Amino acid sequence: LVGRGGGSRGGGAGCPPPPPCPLLHLRASPSAPRCTGSGARRVREGANGIPPKLARVSLHLFDTATRAMREFRPLEDGKVGIYICGLTTQGAPHIGHVRFAVAFDVLRRWLTIGHGLDVTLVRNVTDIDDKILAKATEAGQEWWAWSYRNERATSEALDLLGVLPATYEPRATGHILEMVELMDTLVEKGHAYAAADGSGDVYFDVKSWPEYGSLTGQALDDMAPAEDADPRGKHDPRDFALWKGHKSGEPDSAQWPTHFGAGRPGWHLECSAMARRYLGDAFDIHGGGIDLRFPHHENEQAQSRAAGLPFANFWLHNAWVTVRNQKMGKSLGNALEVQVVTQVARPLAVRYYLTAAHYRSMIEYHEGSLAEAGAAVDRIEGLLERVDQVRPLADRVGVLPPAFREAMDDDLNVSGALAVVHDTVRAANTALDDGDLDGAAEFAAAVVAMTDVLGVNPLDPHWAGATTSGQGDATSALDALVQAQLAARQSARAARDFAAADAIRDQLTTAGIAIEDTPSGPRWSLARHPDAAPGAPSVPQPKD
């Protein structure tokens, strides 16, 4: 991260690296109770391994504002409010864009499934700003049409990657009244002012708020001027725009009348107003990409608290997807659009790829990244298919292993949690090979439960694209047909008619059925998607 006055890329001074191991790495702020062992962190489990709703939970999260690990306690028992900054709808989303949504989808799932909490997640749509106006003009389109098209593309991309819909997804342009109300409060309290040059601009007075810079640990004197508006009407060049007066050459439709003058909202004001509208004056978690820490989130916090609002209790920030150690971005020519990538790689593999690293770790994209993710998904999927054929999993409820809970409660240590997933997959395969079908089913049910938390459960109908209630019947019918072929193959082998046995196997292979001969008999599965093979071709590569 580079702020106005410099700073370092990453979490900033005092920001520790994400945990490498779920069992050996636990930090807490000096004011939070320090856990001394697994017993100190264990939550009493309720039905199906899910704990009841408690005011006190075992989850610890790294809070950007305090630069320390803190024990998470909801402000309201049993409920959690989360606000995350959505995308500015200036273009089609690439996989770097959507990492934030995947990361906070995992958090939401863990709070819901792992801790039984009722989560309200708000993800806004910034549907008007300077870049949208510029790109729409360049394309010869109305700004609102350009914005809406990219909003839909973003929604489709998130759905493609299994991100749960937000509880509320407000557009900035639908909340002008709330923004004007917030500006009025700031002006009344002496923290904002209308520009004296008649431009219609309204600015936040950074010198009026002594805590400005506290989120990112910067001193005001070290900050460079804000570049979000012409400084001509500012008291201080570091003051940032709350409202931008309508300018010559801008579309007439990109303005709203106010007593400050016709214009449109500044980026920072939008999120403060929408977070308050849907989550109240105080809420639990504000999240977003690490590049939003400054100036966006710093400005959000300053204007909200200057208005007398407690605002966010926790700040969480995810790191980037990088290519050759540079942030993925269209301006650098190294972006991979979600819709393009998922034409040649399974969406589930892309989701796994974006999920597998700790949310505060950079993900370095390289040739073969998605093939590696696909191979990991295949190991999980293959095991579940094997078990489901001998012990159907649809009605089984898995219990989350303690080590998985430990990892997830340690600042969402997904890499550690996935280690538990793959250990359990190996245990289930061993149980199958040993003929312990009930044991294998128990392990497999735990895998389903864990992958549900991470959003990468291969049995989830979302990934199969199931749209009708008859799909299960079709699978049963296919199984009956394949089993008949396998029985004929076994009979041919017993009669030492190996040519006939091989012909049956070849027919099934051509039809996309993979056969595995095991000590307990042959098993079948659908052949893996081609992107799962190591070195699979056709996955687009970023340009140099």
C-alpha positions as CSV (number, residue, x, y, z in Angstrom):
1,L,0.0,0.0,0.0
2,V,1.3,3.4,-0.9
3,G,-0.4,6.3,0.8
4,R,-0.2,10.0,-0.1
5,G,2.9,10.3,1.9
6,G,4.5,7.0,1.0
7,G,4.4,4.0,3.2
8,S,5.1,0.3,2.5
9,R,3.2,-2.2,0.5
10,G,1.4,-4.7,2.6
11,G,-0.2,-4.2,6.0
12,G,1.9,-1.3,7.0
13,A,4.1,-0.8,10.1
14,G,3.3,-3.2,12.8
15,C,1.2,-5.5,10.6
16,P,2.4,-9.1,11.1
17,P,2.3,-11.6,8.3
18,P,-0.7,-14.0,8.1
19,P,-0.4,-17.2,10.1
20,P,1.5,-20.1,8.4
21,C,0.0,-22.8,10.6
22,P,-3.3,-23.0,12.3
23,L,-2.0,-24.8,15.4
24,L,1.2,-23.0,16.1
25,H,0.4,-19.4,15.5
26,L,-1.9,-17.4,17.6
27,R,-1.7,-13.7,18.5
28,A,-3.9,-11.5,20.6
29,S,-4.0,-7.8,21.4
30,P,-2.8,-7.0,24.9
31,S,-6.3,-6.2,26.0
32,A,-7.8,-9.5,24.7
33,P,-7.7,-12.7,26.7
34,R,-4.8,-14.8,25.5
35,C,-5.5,-18.4,24.7
36,T,-3.2,-20.9,26.3
37,G,-4.2,-24.1,24.5
38,S,-6.8,-25.7,22.3
39,G,-9.2,-26.0,25.3
40,A,-9.2,-22.2,25.8
41,R,-10.4,-21.8,22.2
42,R,-12.9,-24.6,22.0
43,V,-16.6,-23.6,21.6
44,R,-19.3,-25.8,23.1
45,E,-20.9,-27.5,20.1
46,G,-24.6,-27.8,19.5
47,A,-26.4,-30.0,17.1
48,N,-24.4,-31.3,14.1
49,G,-21.2,-29.7,15.5
50,I,-22.5,-26.2,15.1
51,P,-22.1,-24.0,18.2
52,P,-25.1,-22.1,19.6
53,K,-25.3,-18.3,19.3
54,L,-23.1,-16.8,22.0
55,A,-22.1,-13.3,22.7
56,R,-18.5,-14.5,23.1
57,V,-17.0,-16.5,20.3
58,S,-13.6,-18.1,19.8
59,L,-12.8,-16.2,16.6
60,H,-9.8,-13.9,16.5
61,L,-9.3,-11.4,13.6
62,F,-6.5,-9.1,12.6
63,D,-7.9,-5.5,12.9
64,T,-6.2,-3.1,10.6
65,A,-7.0,-0.1,12.8
66,T,-5.3,-1.5,15.9
67,R,-2.7,-3.4,13.9
68,A,-3.3,-6.4,16.2
69,M,-5.2,-9.6,16.5
70,R,-8.4,-9.1,18.5
71,E,-11.0,-11.4,19.8
72,F,-14.2,-10.9,17.8
73,R,-17.3,-10.2,19.8
74,P,-20.5,-9.1,18.0
75,L,-21.9,-5.7,19.0
76,E,-25.3,-7.4,19.2
77,D,-25.7,-10.9,20.6
78,G,-26.2,-13.4,17.8
79,K,-25.9,-10.9,15.0
80,V,-23.1,-9.5,12.8
81,G,-23.1,-6.5,10.4
82,I,-20.5,-6.4,7.7
83,Y,-20.0,-3.7,5.1
84,I,-17.6,-4.3,2.2
85,C,-16.7,-1.9,-0.6
86,G,-17.9,-3.4,-3.8
87,L,-16.5,-2.7,-7.3
88,T,-16.7,0.6,-9.2
89,T,-18.6,-0.4,-12.3
90,Q,-16.1,1.0,-14.8
91,G,-15.3,-2.3,-16.6
92,A,-15.7,-6.0,-16.6
93,P,-14.2,-7.7,-13.5
94,H,-11.0,-9.7,-13.5
95,I,-9.9,-12.3,-10.9
96,G,-7.9,-9.7,-9.0
97,H,-11.1,-7.6,-8.7
98,V,-13.2,-10.3,-7.2
99,R,-10.7,-11.7,-4.6
100,F,-12.2,-9.4,-1.9
101,A,-15.7,-10.9,-2.5
102,V,-14.4,-14.4,-2.2
103,A,-12.4,-13.6,1.0
104,F,-15.4,-12.0,2.7
105,D,-17.7,-14.8,1.5
106,V,-15.5,-17.2,3.5
107,L,-15.8,-14.9,6.5
108,R,-19.5,-14.7,6.2
109,R,-19.9,-18.5,5.8
110,W,-17.7,-19.1,8.9
111,L,-19.6,-16.7,11.0
112,T,-22.9,-18.4,9.9
113,I,-21.9,-22.0,9.8
114,G,-19.1,-22.1,12.3
115,H,-20.6,-19.8,14.9
116,G,-24.3,-19.8,14.2
117,L,-24.5,-16.0,13.8
118,D,-27.1,-14.1,11.8
119,V,-25.0,-12.1,9.3
120,T,-26.1,-9.0,7.4
121,L,-23.7,-8.3,4.6
122,V,-23.8,-5.1,2.7
123,R,-21.8,-4.8,-0.5
124,N,-22.3,-1.5,-2.3
125,V,-22.2,-0.6,-6.0
126,T,-20.3,2.6,-6.8
127,D,-22.2,3.3,-10.0
128,I,-21.0,6.9,-10.6
129,D,-17.5,8.4,-10.4
130,D,-14.9,10.1,-12.5
131,K,-13.7,6.9,-14.2
132,I,-17.2,5.7,-15.1
133,L,-17.9,9.1,-16.7
134,A,-14.6,9.0,-18.6
135,K,-14.9,5.4,-19.9
136,A,-18.6,5.9,-20.9
137,T,-17.7,9.0,-22.8
138,E,-14.8,7.2,-24.5
139,A,-17.2,4.4,-25.5
140,G,-19.8,6.8,-26.7
141,Q,-22.4,5.5,-24.2
142,E,-24.6,7.0,-21.5
143,W,-22.7,6.7,-18.2
144,W,-25.7,4.9,-16.5
145,A,-25.9,2.3,-19.3
146,W,-22.2,1.7,-19.1
147,S,-22.3,1.4,-15.3
148,Y,-25.3,-1.0,-15.4
149,R,-23.8,-3.3,-17.9
150,N,-20.6,-3.7,-15.8
151,E,-22.7,-4.1,-12.7
152,R,-24.5,-7.0,-14.2
153,A,-21.1,-8.5,-15.4
154,T,-19.8,-8.2,-11.8
155,S,-22.9,-9.9,-10.4
156,E,-22.6,-12.7,-12.9
157,A,-18.9,-13.2,-12.1
158,L,-19.5,-13.4,-8.4
159,D,-22.3,-15.9,-8.9
160,L,-20.1,-17.9,-11.2
161,L,-17.6,-18.2,-8.4
162,G,-20.1,-19.2,-5.8
163,V,-20.1,-16.0,-3.8
164,L,-23.4,-15.8,-1.9
165,P,-25.6,-12.8,-2.7
166,A,-25.2,-9.8,-0.4
167,T,-28.1,-9.2,2.0
168,Y,-28.3,-5.7,0.5
169,E,-26.4,-4.3,-2.5
170,P,-27.2,-0.6,-2.6
171,R,-26.2,1.7,-5.4
172,A,-24.6,5.0,-4.6
173,T,-27.0,6.9,-6.9
174,G,-29.9,5.7,-4.8
175,H,-28.8,7.3,-1.6
176,I,-28.2,10.9,-2.4
177,L,-30.5,12.1,0.4
178,E,-28.6,10.1,3.1
179,M,-25.3,11.7,1.7
180,V,-26.7,15.2,1.9
181,E,-27.9,14.6,5.4
182,L,-24.4,13.4,6.4
183,M,-22.8,16.5,4.8
184,D,-25.1,18.8,6.7
185,T,-24.1,17.2,9.9
186,L,-20.4,17.6,9.2
187,V,-20.9,21.2,8.2
188,E,-22.8,22.0,11.3
189,K,-20.1,20.4,13.5
190,G,-17.4,22.4,11.8
191,H,-15.8,19.5,10.0
192,A,-16.8,20.3,6.4
193,Y,-17.3,23.4,4.3
194,A,-18.7,24.5,0.9
195,A,-16.1,25.9,-1.4
196,A,-16.3,29.7,-1.6
197,D,-15.6,29.8,-5.3
198,G,-19.2,28.9,-6.2
199,S,-18.2,25.5,-7.7
200,G,-20.7,23.6,-5.6
201,D,-17.9,21.5,-4.1
202,V,-18.0,20.5,-0.5
203,Y,-14.9,19.4,1.4
204,F,-14.0,17.6,4.6
205,D,-11.6,19.7,6.7
206,V,-8.9,17.2,7.7
207,K,-7.3,19.6,10.2
208,S,-10.6,19.8,12.1
209,W,-10.3,16.1,13.0
210,P,-7.2,15.3,15.1
211,E,-7.6,11.5,14.6
212,Y,-7.3,11.8,10.8
213,G,-4.6,9.3,9.7
214,S,-5.2,6.9,12.7
215,L,-6.5,4.0,10.5
216,T,-3.3,3.9,8.5
217,G,-0.9,5.3,11.1
218,Q,0.0,8.4,9.1
219,A,0.7,11.9,10.4
220,L,-1.1,14.7,8.6
221,D,2.1,16.5,7.9
222,D,3.4,13.5,5.9
223,M,0.4,13.3,3.6
224,A,0.4,14.6,0.0
225,P,-2.5,16.7,-1.3
226,A,-5.7,14.9,-2.1
227,E,-6.1,14.5,-5.9
228,D,-9.9,13.9,-5.9
229,A,-10.8,17.5,-6.9
230,D,-9.4,20.8,-8.1
231,P,-7.7,22.3,-5.0
232,R,-8.8,25.8,-5.9
233,G,-11.6,26.0,-3.4
234,K,-9.9,24.0,-0.6
235,H,-8.7,25.4,2.8
236,D,-6.0,22.8,2.8
237,P,-4.8,20.8,-0.3
238,R,-5.2,17.6,1.8
239,D,-9.0,18.2,2.3
240,F,-11.0,15.6,0.4
241,A,-14.2,16.0,-1.6
242,L,-17.6,15.1,-0.1
243,W,-19.6,16.5,-3.0
244,K,-18.4,17.5,-6.5
245,G,-20.2,20.4,-8.1
246,H,-21.4,19.8,-11.7
247,K,-18.6,20.7,-14.2
248,S,-18.8,21.9,-17.8
249,G,-18.6,19.0,-20.2
250,E,-20.1,16.4,-17.7
251,P,-23.5,14.8,-18.7
252,D,-26.5,16.7,-17.4
253,S,-27.8,13.3,-16.1
254,A,-24.8,13.0,-13.8
255,Q,-26.0,15.6,-11.3
256,W,-28.4,16.0,-8.4
257,P,-29.8,19.2,-7.0
258,T,-28.9,20.1,-3.4
259,H,-28.7,23.3,-1.4
260,F,-24.9,23.2,-1.9
261,G,-25.4,23.2,-5.6
262,A,-26.0,20.6,-8.3
263,G,-23.4,17.9,-8.5
264,R,-22.6,14.3,-7.5
265,P,-21.2,12.5,-4.5
266,G,-17.6,12.0,-3.7
267,W,-16.5,8.4,-3.5
268,H,-15.8,8.3,0.3
269,L,-19.1,9.9,1.3
270,E,-21.1,7.2,-0.5
271,C,-19.9,4.3,1.6
272,S,-20.4,6.1,5.0
273,A,-23.9,7.0,4.1
274,M,-24.9,3.5,2.8
275,A,-23.2,1.7,5.7
276,R,-25.2,3.8,8.1
277,R,-28.4,3.3,6.2
278,Y,-28.3,-0.5,6.3
279,L,-26.2,-1.3,9.4
280,G,-26.8,1.6,11.7
281,D,-24.4,4.1,13.4
282,A,-22.2,1.3,14.6
283,F,-21.5,-2.1,13.0
284,D,-19.1,-5.0,13.4
285,I,-16.8,-5.2,10.4
286,H,-15.8,-3.0,7.5
287,G,-13.8,-4.8,4.8
288,G,-12.2,-4.4,1.4
289,G,-9.0,-4.6,-0.5
290,I,-5.7,-3.4,1.1
291,D,-5.4,-0.7,-1.6
292,L,-8.6,0.9,-0.2
293,R,-7.0,1.6,3.2
294,F,-5.8,5.0,2.1
295,P,-7.4,7.2,1.2
296,H,-10.8,5.6,0.9
297,H,-11.2,3.9,4.3
298,E,-9.2,6.5,6.2
299,N,-11.6,9.1,4.8
300,E,-14.7,7.0,5.5
301,Q,-13.7,6.6,9.1
302,A,-12.8,10.3,9.6
303,Q,-16.0,11.7,8.2
304,S,-18.2,9.1,10.0
305,R,-16.7,9.6,13.4
306,A,-16.5,13.4,12.9
307,A,-20.3,13.2,12.4
308,G,-20.6,11.4,15.8
309,L,-21.0,7.9,14.5
310,P,-19.0,5.0,16.1
311,F,-18.8,3.4,12.6
312,A,-16.8,0.1,12.2
313,N,-15.6,-1.9,15.2
314,F,-13.2,-4.0,13.1
315,W,-11.4,-3.2,9.8
316,L,-10.3,-6.2,7.7
317,H,-8.3,-5.9,4.4
318,N,-7.5,-8.6,1.9
319,A,-4.3,-8.6,-0.2
320,W,-4.0,-8.6,-4.0
321,V,-3.7,-11.0,-6.8
322,T,-0.3,-10.2,-8.3
323,V,1.5,-11.1,-11.6
324,R,5.3,-11.0,-11.5
325,N,5.0,-9.2,-8.1
326,Q,2.7,-6.4,-9.6
327,K,-0.9,-5.9,-8.7
328,M,-3.2,-7.4,-11.3
329,G,-4.9,-4.6,-13.2
330,K,-6.1,-3.7,-16.7
331,S,-3.9,-0.6,-16.8
332,L,-0.9,-2.9,-16.5
333,G,-2.1,-5.3,-19.2
334,N,-1.9,-8.3,-16.8
335,A,-5.6,-8.8,-16.0
336,L,-7.5,-12.0,-16.5
337,E,-11.3,-11.4,-16.8
338,V,-13.5,-13.8,-14.8
339,Q,-15.7,-14.6,-17.8
340,V,-12.7,-15.4,-20.0
341,V,-10.9,-17.5,-17.4
342,T,-14.0,-19.6,-16.6
343,Q,-14.4,-20.5,-20.2
344,V,-11.2,-22.6,-20.0
345,A,-11.0,-23.4,-16.3
346,R,-13.8,-24.8,-14.1
347,P,-15.3,-22.0,-12.0
348,L,-14.9,-24.2,-9.0
349,A,-11.1,-24.4,-9.6
350,V,-11.0,-20.6,-9.9
351,R,-12.9,-20.3,-6.7
352,Y,-10.5,-22.7,-5.0
353,Y,-7.5,-20.8,-6.3
354,L,-8.8,-17.5,-4.9
355,T,-9.8,-19.1,-1.6
356,A,-6.7,-21.2,-0.8
357,A,-4.3,-18.5,0.4
358,H,-4.8,-16.6,3.6
359,Y,-6.8,-13.5,2.9
360,R,-3.9,-11.2,4.0
361,S,-1.4,-12.9,1.7
362,M,-0.7,-11.9,-1.8
363,I,-1.6,-14.5,-4.4
364,E,1.0,-14.6,-7.2
365,Y,-0.5,-15.8,-10.4
366,H,1.7,-18.0,-12.6
367,E,1.2,-20.4,-15.5
368,G,-0.2,-23.6,-14.0
369,S,-1.9,-21.9,-11.1
370,L,-5.4,-22.9,-12.1
371,A,-4.3,-26.4,-13.1
372,E,-2.9,-26.8,-9.6
373,A,-6.1,-25.6,-8.1
374,G,-8.1,-27.9,-10.4
375,A,-6.0,-30.9,-9.4
376,A,-6.7,-30.2,-5.7
377,V,-10.4,-29.9,-6.4
378,D,-10.2,-33.2,-8.3
379,R,-8.8,-35.0,-5.3
380,I,-11.7,-33.8,-3.1
381,E,-14.3,-34.5,-5.8
382,G,-12.9,-37.9,-6.6
383,L,-13.1,-39.0,-3.0
384,L,-16.7,-37.7,-2.5
385,E,-17.8,-39.4,-5.7
386,R,-16.2,-42.7,-4.6
387,V,-17.9,-42.6,-1.2
388,D,-21.3,-41.4,-2.6
389,Q,-21.5,-44.5,-4.7
390,V,-21.3,-46.9,-1.7
391,R,-22.7,-44.7,1.1
392,P,-24.9,-41.8,-0.2
393,L,-23.8,-38.5,1.3
394,A,-26.9,-36.4,0.6
395,D,-28.6,-37.0,4.0
396,R,-25.4,-37.2,6.1
397,V,-24.5,-34.2,8.3
398,G,-20.7,-33.9,8.8
399,V,-19.0,-32.6,11.9
400,L,-16.3,-30.0,11.5
401,P,-13.0,-31.4,12.9
402,P,-11.5,-29.4,15.9
403,A,-8.3,-28.7,13.9
404,F,-10.4,-27.1,11.1
405,R,-12.2,-24.9,13.7
406,E,-8.9,-24.0,15.2
407,A,-7.5,-22.9,11.9
408,M,-10.6,-20.9,10.9
409,D,-10.8,-19.2,14.3
410,D,-7.2,-18.0,13.9
411,D,-7.9,-15.1,11.6
412,L,-9.5,-17.3,8.9
413,N,-6.4,-19.4,8.3
414,V,-7.8,-21.0,5.2
415,S,-4.5,-22.6,4.2
416,G,-4.4,-24.5,7.5
417,A,-8.1,-25.4,7.2
418,L,-7.4,-26.8,3.7
419,A,-4.6,-28.9,5.1
420,V,-7.2,-30.5,7.4
421,V,-9.5,-31.0,4.4
422,H,-6.9,-32.9,2.4
423,D,-5.8,-34.9,5.5
424,T,-9.4,-36.0,5.8
425,V,-9.6,-36.9,2.1
426,R,-6.6,-39.1,2.5
427,A,-8.1,-40.8,5.6
428,A,-11.3,-41.4,3.7
429,N,-9.5,-42.9,0.8
430,T,-7.6,-45.2,3.1
431,A,-10.8,-46.3,4.8
432,L,-12.4,-47.1,1.5
433,D,-9.4,-49.2,0.4
434,D,-9.6,-51.0,3.7
435,G,-13.3,-51.7,3.2
436,D,-14.4,-49.5,6.1
437,L,-17.3,-47.9,4.2
438,D,-19.0,-46.4,7.3
439,G,-15.7,-44.8,8.4
440,A,-15.1,-43.5,4.9
441,A,-18.6,-42.0,4.8
442,E,-18.0,-40.2,8.1
443,F,-14.7,-38.7,6.8
444,A,-16.4,-37.7,3.6
445,A,-19.3,-36.0,5.4
446,A,-16.7,-34.0,7.3
447,V,-15.1,-33.0,4.0
448,V,-18.4,-31.8,2.7
449,A,-19.0,-29.8,5.9
450,M,-15.5,-28.2,5.6
451,T,-15.8,-27.4,1.9
452,D,-19.2,-25.9,2.5
453,V,-17.6,-23.4,4.8
454,L,-15.0,-22.5,2.2
455,G,-17.5,-22.4,-0.7
456,V,-15.7,-25.2,-2.6
457,N,-17.9,-28.2,-2.0
458,P,-17.9,-30.1,-5.3
459,L,-21.3,-31.7,-4.4
460,D,-23.0,-28.3,-4.1
461,P,-25.6,-28.1,-6.9
462,H,-24.2,-24.7,-7.7
463,W,-21.1,-26.2,-9.3
464,A,-23.0,-28.8,-11.2
465,G,-25.4,-26.1,-12.6
466,A,-28.3,-28.1,-11.3
467,T,-31.6,-26.4,-12.1
468,T,-34.2,-29.1,-11.9
469,S,-35.3,-31.5,-9.2
470,G,-34.9,-34.4,-11.6
471,Q,-31.1,-34.3,-11.8
472,G,-30.7,-36.8,-8.9
473,D,-33.0,-39.2,-10.9
474,A,-30.8,-38.8,-14.0
475,T,-27.7,-39.6,-11.9
476,S,-29.3,-42.7,-10.5
477,A,-30.3,-43.8,-14.0
478,L,-26.7,-43.2,-15.3
479,D,-25.4,-45.2,-12.3
480,A,-27.7,-48.2,-13.2
481,L,-26.5,-48.2,-16.8
482,V,-22.8,-48.0,-15.9
483,Q,-23.1,-50.6,-13.2
484,A,-24.7,-53.0,-15.8
485,Q,-21.7,-52.4,-18.1
486,L,-19.3,-52.9,-15.2
487,A,-21.0,-56.2,-14.3
488,A,-20.7,-57.3,-18.0
489,R,-17.0,-56.3,-17.9
490,Q,-16.4,-58.4,-14.7
491,S,-18.2,-61.4,-16.3
492,A,-16.0,-61.1,-19.4
493,R,-12.8,-60.9,-17.3
494,A,-13.9,-63.9,-15.2
495,A,-14.4,-65.8,-18.5
496,R,-10.9,-64.6,-19.6
497,D,-12.5,-62.7,-22.5
498,F,-10.2,-59.8,-22.1
499,A,-10.9,-58.3,-25.5
500,A,-14.6,-57.9,-24.6
501,A,-13.7,-56.5,-21.2
502,D,-11.4,-53.9,-22.7
503,A,-14.0,-53.0,-25.3
504,I,-16.5,-52.2,-22.6
505,R,-14.0,-50.1,-20.7
506,D,-13.1,-48.3,-24.0
507,Q,-16.8,-47.6,-24.6
508,L,-17.2,-46.1,-21.2
509,T,-14.1,-44.0,-21.5
510,T,-15.3,-42.6,-24.8
511,A,-18.6,-41.7,-23.1
512,G,-16.7,-39.7,-20.5
513,I,-16.8,-42.4,-17.7
514,A,-13.5,-43.0,-15.8
515,I,-13.1,-46.5,-14.3
516,E,-11.0,-47.3,-11.3
517,D,-10.3,-50.9,-10.3
518,T,-10.0,-51.3,-6.5
519,P,-9.6,-54.3,-4.1
520,S,-13.4,-53.9,-3.4
521,G,-14.4,-53.8,-7.1
522,P,-14.5,-51.3,-9.9
523,R,-15.8,-47.8,-9.3
524,W,-16.8,-45.2,-11.9
525,S,-16.8,-41.4,-12.0
526,L,-17.3,-38.7,-14.6
527,A,-14.0,-38.0,-16.4
528,R,-12.3,-34.8,-15.0
529,H,-12.7,-31.5,-16.8
530,P,-9.6,-30.9,-19.0
531,D,-8.4,-27.9,-17.1
532,A,-7.6,-30.2,-14.2
533,A,-4.8,-31.9,-15.9
534,P,-1.3,-30.5,-15.1
535,G,-0.1,-28.3,-17.9
536,A,-3.6,-28.0,-19.3
537,P,-3.5,-25.6,-22.3
538,S,-5.7,-22.7,-23.2
539,V,-5.7,-20.9,-19.9
540,P,-5.0,-17.3,-20.9
541,Q,-1.8,-15.8,-19.6
542,P,-1.3,-12.1,-18.6
543,K,0.8,-10.0,-21.0
544,D,4.2,-8.8,-20.1
